[in-house]
């Protein structure tokens, strides 16, 4: 524990949904839900406007649609989110060399290690400056918590939400924690919380009054003692700049259970390719291949195989995952598949024996030498069929005539696009095209803030006050949209409600799914 609040916790506000609102003027101030849009999709992030209706992260998408039918439902754009996250993390690294990222939108910073804060006043100044810089660079808002420990700094950022700063002065920790529910403390999940509730402990004050011995009796020596210390406000964990990755994995939940063995094998191979891409992007190789299969009855099976050495070869990972699948009974159907690699290393150990055997075989076979000397003929690149493209709700597109826009909905052979950019002053026009329109192509996300433009949205220059929010222009009735634009071609206008209760936003969640981006009123 520190005598000064020099540990900072940053948490971006409703990160995925806020990024979508910032890039789409027509969605600003309206309910936005980001996640998988299929029948088994899950909410990744909900905007504060959607949370007023009860939509929460990790909620089934079908339930979210029932609670807030007029929200905009979008598929995540992780490329955009990672770009923004890199900009934010760069700002944090300017404050201190000790930055501990927890996710794309969340991190701890040791201000003392960076020499920017040694007391409450300069810590608060550093936090306010960080918030201004984030808004100027990304156009988004973040909440900042400052305290003498990591646990308290995270709690402080929750209290600061949305778009605020909360500083916990040393000596006030117990007073602040006492009325909070036990689930506020790290390590207290639903099961532990229910166990404590049955014992008559619902607040942090109840834990401290019960004493360490009682908590040890209820939860065990390690967990009970740790929980008592946290309830008393003690947390001596340091900010760790680099955390070693333990595994890399990808998984997909399918809208309909898979029964065809060939299709299941194909999906496993595709997941293995994606897993290796992530593995290489992180600069690692791995030795143990893991296959995860969730069957029709929700039973989950995990199989693993350890290789002779670490690898980042997609063929090796794909073949190992295929062998693991052979040992799993998928007769009743499969609802989820996952492929992962553990036992990570920062090098690849080649199979020298196999390589030597291959060299000897080539030397003994003259035909092999002739084949190696032959110049391969380059095959022509396959031409993409526009009709086979997937137009995901919320993703970026560009039209040869109308310019950049985003997919508002698709279906029955049509795709509806709203043409607007992050810097548009009013909502853009909506037009509908055939899915195979040659002028319509997928596009890269546009930057939320133009650094070269004067008066970028959200920018606060030194010595200036923060800008006031300008009233939003209401969208006009759109023209130019053809009939039969498919489900989601029409936007439902959500109600703006007071932002009274704003719980934590999570950034991990559902992957791309199919479905409409907008629900009809």
C-alpha positions as CSV (number, residue, x, y, z in Angstrom):
1,X,0.0,0.0,0.0
2,X,1.2,3.5,-0.9
3,X,0.9,6.7,1.1
4,X,-0.2,8.6,-2.1
5,X,-2.7,7.7,-4.8
6,X,-0.1,7.2,-7.5
7,X,-1.6,4.1,-9.1
8,X,-3.9,4.9,-12.0
9,X,-6.6,2.7,-13.6
10,X,-8.0,3.7,-16.9
11,X,-11.2,2.2,-18.2
12,X,-12.6,3.4,-21.6
13,X,-16.3,4.0,-21.4
14,X,-18.5,1.4,-23.2
15,X,-15.5,1.1,-25.6
16,X,-16.8,-0.9,-28.5
17,X,-20.2,0.9,-28.6
18,X,-18.6,4.3,-28.1
19,X,-16.2,3.7,-31.0
20,X,-19.2,2.8,-33.2
21,X,-21.1,5.9,-32.1
22,X,-18.1,8.1,-32.8
23,X,-17.6,6.7,-36.3
24,X,-21.3,6.8,-37.2
25,X,-23.0,10.2,-36.6
26,X,-26.4,8.8,-37.1
27,X,-26.0,6.6,-34.0
28,X,-24.8,9.2,-31.6
29,X,-27.0,9.5,-28.6
30,X,-28.9,6.3,-29.5
31,X,-28.9,2.8,-28.1
32,X,-26.1,0.7,-29.7
33,X,-25.3,-2.9,-29.0
34,X,-22.2,-4.7,-30.3
35,X,-21.8,-8.4,-30.4
36,X,-22.7,-11.6,-32.3
37,X,-25.9,-11.2,-34.2
38,X,-26.7,-14.8,-34.7
39,X,-29.3,-16.8,-32.7
40,X,-26.6,-17.7,-30.2
41,X,-24.9,-14.3,-30.2
42,X,-23.8,-12.6,-27.0
43,X,-23.7,-8.9,-26.2
44,X,-20.1,-7.7,-26.1
45,X,-20.7,-4.1,-25.2
46,X,-23.8,-1.9,-24.9
47,X,-23.9,1.8,-25.0
48,X,-25.1,3.7,-22.0
49,X,-28.3,4.5,-23.8
50,X,-29.0,0.8,-24.3
51,X,-28.1,0.0,-20.6
52,X,-31.1,2.1,-19.5
53,X,-33.3,-0.6,-21.0
54,X,-31.5,-3.3,-19.1
55,X,-29.1,-4.5,-21.8
56,X,-25.8,-5.7,-20.3
57,X,-22.5,-7.3,-21.5
58,X,-22.5,-11.1,-21.8
59,X,-26.3,-11.1,-22.1
60,X,-27.8,-13.3,-24.9
61,X,-28.4,-11.2,-28.0
62,X,-32.0,-12.5,-28.2
63,X,-32.7,-11.2,-24.8
64,X,-31.1,-7.8,-25.6
65,X,-33.4,-7.5,-28.7
66,X,-36.5,-8.1,-26.5
67,X,-35.4,-5.5,-24.0
68,X,-34.3,-2.8,-26.5
69,X,-35.8,-3.6,-29.9
70,X,-35.0,-0.2,-31.4
71,X,-31.3,-0.3,-30.8
72,X,-28.7,-0.6,-33.5
73,X,-27.2,-4.1,-33.4
74,X,-23.7,-4.2,-34.9
75,X,-21.0,-6.8,-35.5
76,X,-17.6,-5.9,-33.8
77,X,-14.9,-4.3,-35.8
78,X,-11.8,-5.5,-33.9
79,X,-9.4,-3.8,-36.4
80,X,-10.7,-0.4,-35.4
81,X,-10.8,-1.2,-31.7
82,X,-7.2,-2.4,-31.7
83,X,-6.1,0.7,-33.5
84,X,-7.7,2.9,-30.9
85,X,-6.3,0.8,-28.1
86,X,-2.8,1.2,-29.4
87,X,-3.3,5.0,-29.5
88,X,-4.5,4.9,-25.9
89,X,-1.7,2.6,-24.6
90,X,0.9,4.9,-26.3
91,X,-0.5,7.8,-24.2
92,X,-0.2,5.7,-21.1
93,X,3.4,4.8,-21.9
94,X,4.2,8.5,-22.1
95,X,3.2,8.8,-18.4
96,X,5.2,5.8,-17.1
97,X,7.3,2.8,-18.2
98,X,5.1,0.7,-16.0
99,X,1.9,0.1,-17.9
100,X,-0.1,-3.1,-17.3
101,X,-2.7,-3.6,-20.0
102,X,-5.7,-5.8,-18.9
103,X,-7.6,-5.7,-22.2
104,X,-8.0,-3.4,-25.2
105,X,-9.8,-0.8,-23.1
106,X,-8.3,-1.2,-19.6
107,X,-4.9,-0.7,-18.0
108,X,-3.0,0.1,-14.8
109,X,-0.3,2.8,-14.7
110,X,2.3,3.4,-12.0
111,X,2.6,7.2,-12.0
112,X,5.3,7.2,-9.4
113,X,7.6,5.1,-11.6
114,X,7.2,7.6,-14.4
115,X,8.1,10.6,-12.1
116,X,4.9,12.4,-13.0
117,X,3.1,12.1,-9.6
118,X,4.2,11.7,-6.0
119,X,1.1,13.1,-4.2
120,X,-2.7,13.6,-4.6
121,X,-2.5,17.0,-6.4
122,X,-0.1,16.0,-9.2
123,X,-1.8,12.6,-9.5
124,X,-5.1,14.3,-10.1
125,X,-3.5,16.6,-12.6
126,X,-1.9,13.7,-14.5
127,X,-5.3,11.9,-14.6
128,X,-7.1,14.9,-15.9
129,X,-4.5,15.5,-18.6
130,X,-4.7,11.9,-19.7
131,X,-8.4,12.2,-20.1
132,X,-8.0,15.3,-22.2
133,X,-5.3,13.7,-24.4
134,X,-7.5,10.6,-25.0
135,X,-10.4,12.7,-26.1
136,X,-8.1,14.7,-28.4
137,X,-6.5,11.7,-30.0
138,X,-9.4,9.3,-30.2
139,X,-12.5,11.3,-29.7
140,X,-13.6,8.9,-27.0
141,X,-13.9,9.2,-23.2
142,X,-12.3,7.2,-20.5
143,X,-12.8,7.0,-16.7
144,X,-9.8,7.3,-14.4
145,X,-9.4,6.0,-10.9
146,X,-6.5,7.0,-8.6
147,X,-5.5,5.2,-5.4
148,X,-2.7,3.7,-3.4
149,X,-3.3,0.2,-4.7
150,X,-4.5,-1.6,-7.9
151,X,-7.7,-2.9,-6.3
152,X,-8.7,0.5,-5.0
153,X,-7.7,2.2,-8.3
154,X,-10.0,-0.1,-10.2
155,X,-12.9,0.5,-7.8
156,X,-12.2,4.2,-8.1
157,X,-12.6,4.1,-11.9
158,X,-15.9,2.3,-11.5
159,X,-17.1,5.1,-9.3
160,X,-15.9,7.7,-11.9
161,X,-17.9,6.2,-14.7
162,X,-18.8,7.6,-17.2
163,X,-16.2,10.1,-18.3
164,X,-15.0,11.1,-14.9
165,X,-12.1,10.9,-12.4
166,X,-12.3,9.6,-8.9
167,X,-9.4,9.8,-6.4
168,X,-9.4,7.7,-3.2
169,X,-7.4,9.5,-0.5
170,X,-5.2,7.3,1.7
171,X,-6.8,6.7,5.0
172,X,-10.4,6.7,3.6
173,X,-10.3,3.2,2.1
174,X,-12.3,1.4,4.8
175,X,-15.0,4.1,4.9
176,X,-15.4,3.9,1.1
177,X,-15.4,0.1,0.9
178,X,-17.7,-0.6,3.9
179,X,-21.1,-0.2,2.2
180,X,-20.1,-1.8,-1.1
181,X,-21.4,-5.3,-2.0
182,X,-19.0,-8.2,-1.5
183,X,-19.0,-8.8,-5.3
184,X,-17.0,-5.5,-5.6
185,X,-13.8,-7.2,-4.4
186,X,-11.6,-9.2,-6.8
187,X,-12.0,-12.9,-6.6
188,X,-15.6,-12.8,-5.4
189,X,-17.7,-14.4,-8.2
190,X,-21.3,-15.6,-8.2
191,X,-20.6,-18.8,-6.3
192,X,-18.5,-17.2,-3.6
193,X,-20.9,-14.3,-3.3
194,X,-23.8,-16.7,-2.8
195,X,-21.8,-18.7,-0.2
196,X,-21.1,-15.5,1.7
197,X,-24.8,-14.3,1.4
198,X,-26.0,-17.6,3.0
199,X,-23.6,-16.9,5.8
200,X,-25.1,-13.4,6.3
201,X,-22.4,-11.4,4.6
202,X,-23.5,-9.1,1.8
203,X,-21.3,-6.0,2.2
204,X,-17.6,-5.4,2.7
205,X,-18.2,-4.2,6.2
206,X,-19.8,-7.6,7.0
207,X,-16.5,-9.3,6.0
208,X,-14.3,-7.1,8.2
209,X,-16.7,-7.6,11.1
210,X,-16.7,-11.4,10.7
211,X,-12.9,-11.4,11.0
212,X,-10.2,-13.4,9.2
213,X,-10.7,-16.6,11.1
214,X,-14.4,-16.8,10.0
215,X,-13.6,-16.2,6.4
216,X,-10.8,-18.8,6.5
217,X,-13.3,-21.3,7.9
218,X,-15.8,-20.5,5.2
219,X,-13.5,-20.2,2.1
220,X,-10.3,-21.9,3.0
221,X,-7.0,-20.5,4.3
222,X,-5.7,-18.9,1.1
223,X,-8.9,-17.4,-0.3
224,X,-10.3,-16.4,3.2
225,X,-7.1,-14.6,4.3
226,X,-6.7,-12.8,0.9
227,X,-10.4,-11.7,1.0
228,X,-10.1,-10.3,4.5
229,X,-7.0,-8.2,3.6
230,X,-8.8,-6.8,0.5
231,X,-11.9,-6.0,2.6
232,X,-9.6,-4.1,4.9
233,X,-8.3,-2.1,2.0
234,X,-4.9,-3.8,1.7
235,X,-3.4,-4.7,-1.7
236,X,0.3,-4.8,-2.3
237,X,0.3,-6.1,-5.9
238,X,2.7,-4.1,-8.1
239,X,2.0,-2.8,-11.6
240,X,3.7,-5.2,-13.9
241,X,4.6,-3.8,-17.3
242,X,4.9,-7.1,-19.3
243,X,2.8,-10.1,-18.5
244,X,3.8,-13.3,-20.3
245,X,1.1,-14.8,-22.5
246,X,0.3,-18.3,-21.4
247,X,-1.8,-19.4,-24.3
248,X,-3.3,-18.3,-27.7
249,X,-6.7,-19.6,-28.7
250,X,-9.7,-18.9,-30.9
251,X,-13.2,-20.4,-30.8
252,X,-16.6,-20.0,-32.6
253,X,-20.1,-20.7,-31.6
254,X,-22.4,-21.8,-34.4
255,X,-25.9,-20.6,-35.0
256,X,-27.0,-24.2,-35.8
257,X,-25.4,-27.3,-34.3
258,X,-23.0,-29.0,-36.8
259,X,-23.6,-32.7,-37.5
260,X,-21.6,-33.2,-40.7
261,X,-18.2,-34.7,-39.8
262,X,-16.6,-33.2,-42.9
263,X,-17.9,-29.7,-42.0
264,X,-16.7,-30.0,-38.4
265,X,-13.2,-31.0,-39.6
266,X,-13.2,-28.0,-42.0
267,X,-14.1,-25.7,-39.2
268,X,-11.4,-27.1,-37.0
269,X,-8.9,-26.5,-39.8
270,X,-10.1,-22.9,-40.2
271,X,-9.8,-22.3,-36.5
272,X,-6.3,-23.7,-36.5
273,X,-5.3,-21.3,-39.3
274,X,-6.7,-18.3,-37.3
275,X,-5.0,-19.5,-34.1
276,X,-1.6,-19.6,-35.8
277,X,-2.1,-16.1,-37.2
278,X,-2.6,-14.9,-33.7
279,X,0.3,-16.9,-32.5
280,X,2.7,-15.4,-35.0
281,X,1.3,-11.9,-34.4
282,X,2.3,-12.3,-30.8
283,X,5.8,-13.4,-31.7
284,X,5.4,-16.9,-30.1
285,X,5.4,-20.5,-31.0
286,X,3.7,-23.3,-29.0
287,X,4.2,-26.9,-28.1
288,X,0.8,-28.1,-26.9
289,X,-2.2,-28.1,-29.2
290,X,-5.6,-27.9,-27.5
291,X,-9.0,-28.7,-29.0
292,X,-12.3,-27.6,-27.3
293,X,-15.6,-29.1,-28.3
294,X,-19.0,-28.1,-26.8
295,X,-21.6,-30.5,-27.8
296,X,-25.4,-30.2,-28.3
297,X,-26.1,-30.9,-24.6
298,X,-23.6,-28.2,-23.5
299,X,-21.1,-30.8,-22.3
300,X,-17.6,-29.4,-23.1
301,X,-14.7,-31.7,-23.9
302,X,-11.1,-30.7,-24.1
303,X,-8.3,-32.7,-25.8
304,X,-4.6,-31.8,-26.0
305,X,-1.5,-33.1,-27.7
306,X,2.1,-32.1,-26.8
307,X,4.6,-31.9,-29.7
308,X,8.3,-32.7,-29.6
309,X,9.1,-29.0,-29.9
310,X,7.3,-25.6,-30.2
311,X,5.9,-24.7,-33.6
312,X,4.1,-22.0,-35.5
313,X,3.5,-24.0,-38.6
314,X,-0.2,-23.9,-39.6
315,X,0.0,-27.4,-41.2
316,X,1.4,-28.9,-37.9
317,X,-1.3,-27.3,-35.8
318,X,-4.1,-28.2,-38.2
319,X,-3.0,-31.9,-38.4
320,X,-2.7,-32.1,-34.6
321,X,-6.1,-30.6,-34.1
322,X,-7.5,-33.0,-36.6
323,X,-6.1,-36.0,-34.7
324,X,-7.6,-34.6,-31.5
325,X,-11.0,-34.3,-33.2
326,X,-10.8,-38.0,-34.1
327,X,-11.0,-38.9,-30.4
328,X,-14.2,-36.9,-29.8
329,X,-17.7,-38.2,-30.5
330,X,-19.7,-35.5,-32.3
331,X,-22.7,-37.7,-33.2
332,X,-25.3,-35.5,-31.4
333,X,-24.0,-32.3,-32.9
334,X,-21.5,-29.6,-32.0
335,X,-22.4,-26.0,-31.0
336,X,-18.9,-24.6,-30.3
337,X,-15.4,-25.4,-31.5
338,X,-12.1,-24.0,-30.3
339,X,-8.4,-24.5,-31.1
340,X,-5.6,-23.2,-28.8
341,X,-1.9,-23.4,-28.4
342,X,-0.2,-23.5,-24.9
343,X,3.4,-24.0,-23.7
344,X,4.4,-20.8,-25.5
345,X,8.0,-20.0,-26.5
346,X,9.6,-17.1,-28.5
347,X,11.4,-19.5,-30.9
348,X,10.5,-22.4,-33.2
349,X,12.3,-25.7,-32.9
350,X,12.5,-27.4,-36.3
351,X,12.4,-31.2,-36.7
352,X,16.0,-31.7,-37.7
353,X,15.6,-35.4,-38.1
354,X,12.7,-35.1,-40.6
355,X,14.6,-32.4,-42.4
356,X,17.7,-34.5,-42.7
357,X,15.7,-37.5,-43.9
358,X,14.1,-35.3,-46.6
359,X,17.5,-34.1,-47.7
360,X,18.8,-37.7,-48.0
361,X,15.7,-38.7,-50.0
362,X,16.2,-35.8,-52.4
363,X,19.8,-36.8,-52.9
364,X,18.9,-40.4,-53.7
365,X,16.1,-39.4,-56.1
366,X,17.3,-37.6,-59.2
367,X,13.7,-36.7,-60.1
368,X,13.4,-34.8,-56.9
369,X,16.4,-32.6,-57.9
370,X,14.9,-32.0,-61.3
371,X,11.5,-31.0,-59.7
372,X,13.3,-28.7,-57.3
373,X,15.1,-27.0,-60.2
374,X,12.0,-26.5,-62.2
375,X,10.5,-23.0,-62.1
376,X,7.0,-23.1,-60.7
377,X,4.3,-21.5,-62.7
378,X,2.4,-18.9,-60.8
379,X,-1.3,-19.6,-60.7
380,X,-3.7,-16.7,-61.4
381,X,-5.4,-15.1,-58.4
382,X,-9.0,-16.2,-58.1
383,X,-11.5,-13.5,-58.9
384,X,-13.7,-12.7,-56.0
385,X,-17.4,-13.1,-56.6
386,X,-19.2,-10.0,-55.2
387,X,-22.3,-12.1,-54.7
388,X,-20.5,-14.3,-52.2
389,X,-19.4,-11.4,-49.9
390,X,-20.7,-11.2,-46.4
391,X,-22.0,-7.7,-45.7
392,X,-21.8,-7.6,-41.9
393,X,-23.9,-5.0,-40.0
394,X,-21.8,-2.0,-39.0
395,X,-18.8,-2.8,-41.2
396,X,-17.2,-0.3,-43.5
397,X,-17.8,-0.2,-47.2
398,X,-17.0,2.2,-50.1
399,X,-19.1,2.9,-53.2
400,X,-17.5,4.1,-56.4
401,X,-20.1,6.8,-56.7
402,X,-21.2,7.6,-53.2
403,X,-17.9,7.2,-51.3
404,X,-17.4,5.7,-47.8
405,X,-20.3,4.3,-45.6
406,X,-21.3,1.4,-43.4
407,X,-23.6,-1.5,-43.7
408,X,-26.9,-0.8,-42.0
409,X,-28.5,-4.1,-42.9
410,X,-28.6,-6.9,-45.5
411,X,-30.9,-9.7,-46.7
412,X,-33.0,-11.0,-49.6
413,X,-30.2,-10.2,-52.1
414,X,-29.9,-6.5,-50.9
415,X,-27.5,-4.5,-48.8
416,X,-28.5,-1.2,-47.2
417,X,-25.7,1.4,-46.7
418,X,-25.6,4.7,-44.8
419,X,-23.1,7.0,-46.4
420,X,-21.4,9.1,-43.7
421,X,-18.0,9.5,-42.0
422,X,-16.8,10.1,-38.4
423,X,-16.5,13.8,-39.3
424,X,-19.9,14.2,-40.8
425,X,-21.9,17.0,-39.2
426,X,-25.3,15.4,-39.8
427,X,-26.5,11.8,-40.4
428,X,-25.8,10.5,-43.9
429,X,-28.1,9.3,-46.6
430,X,-29.2,5.7,-46.9
431,X,-29.2,3.8,-50.1
432,X,-29.9,0.2,-51.0
433,X,-28.0,-2.0,-53.6
434,X,-27.9,-5.5,-54.8
435,X,-25.4,-7.6,-52.9
436,X,-23.4,-8.1,-56.1
437,X,-23.2,-4.4,-57.0
438,X,-19.7,-4.1,-58.6
439,X,-19.4,-0.5,-57.3
440,X,-19.7,-1.6,-53.7
441,X,-16.6,-3.0,-51.9
442,X,-15.5,-3.7,-48.3
443,X,-13.3,-0.9,-46.9
444,X,-10.9,-0.2,-44.0
445,X,-12.2,1.7,-40.9
446,X,-11.8,5.5,-41.1
447,X,-10.0,7.4,-38.3
448,X,-12.3,8.8,-35.7
449,X,-10.3,12.0,-35.4
450,X,-8.3,13.7,-38.1
451,X,-5.1,14.9,-36.4
452,X,-4.4,17.4,-39.2
453,X,-7.7,19.1,-39.0
454,X,-8.2,22.2,-36.9
455,X,-10.6,21.8,-34.1
456,X,-10.8,18.0,-34.2
457,X,-13.8,16.6,-32.5
458,X,-13.2,16.4,-28.8
459,X,-9.8,18.1,-28.9
460,X,-8.9,20.3,-26.0
461,X,-5.9,22.5,-26.5
462,X,-3.6,23.6,-23.6
463,X,-5.2,26.4,-21.6
464,X,-8.7,25.9,-23.1
465,X,-11.7,24.6,-21.2
466,X,-13.3,21.4,-22.3
467,X,-15.8,21.9,-25.1
468,X,-19.5,21.7,-24.3
469,X,-21.6,19.0,-26.1
470,X,-23.4,20.5,-29.1
471,X,-27.0,19.5,-29.7
472,X,-27.3,16.7,-32.2
473,X,-29.2,17.2,-35.4
474,X,-32.1,14.8,-35.7
475,X,-31.9,12.5,-38.7
476,X,-34.1,13.4,-41.6
477,X,-36.4,11.0,-43.4
478,X,-34.1,9.4,-45.9
479,X,-34.8,9.0,-49.5
480,X,-33.1,7.0,-52.2
481,X,-33.6,3.6,-50.5
482,X,-35.3,1.0,-52.6
483,X,-38.0,-1.3,-51.3
484,X,-37.0,-4.8,-50.3
485,X,-33.7,-3.7,-48.7
486,X,-33.8,-6.7,-46.4
487,X,-34.2,-7.0,-42.7
488,X,-32.5,-4.2,-40.9
489,X,-32.8,-1.7,-43.8
490,X,-34.8,0.7,-41.7
491,X,-33.3,2.2,-38.5
492,X,-35.2,2.2,-35.3
493,X,-34.8,5.4,-33.3
494,X,-34.2,4.7,-29.6
495,X,-35.2,7.0,-26.8
496,X,-32.6,9.0,-25.0
497,X,-32.9,8.3,-21.2
498,X,-31.1,9.6,-18.1
499,X,-27.8,7.9,-17.6
500,X,-28.4,7.0,-14.0
501,X,-27.0,3.5,-13.5
502,X,-23.9,2.7,-15.6
503,X,-22.2,-0.6,-14.8
504,X,-18.9,-1.8,-16.1
505,X,-18.5,-2.4,-19.8
506,X,-16.6,-5.6,-20.9
507,X,-14.8,-5.8,-24.2
508,X,-14.6,-9.5,-24.8
509,X,-17.5,-11.2,-26.3
510,X,-19.4,-12.4,-29.2
511,X,-17.9,-12.9,-32.6
512,X,-19.4,-12.0,-35.9
513,X,-22.8,-13.4,-36.6
514,X,-25.5,-13.0,-39.2
515,X,-28.6,-10.9,-38.9
516,X,-29.9,-7.4,-39.3
517,X,-28.2,-4.4,-37.9
518,X,-31.3,-2.5,-37.0
519,X,-34.6,-3.7,-35.5
520,X,-37.8,-2.3,-36.8
521,X,-39.9,-0.4,-34.3
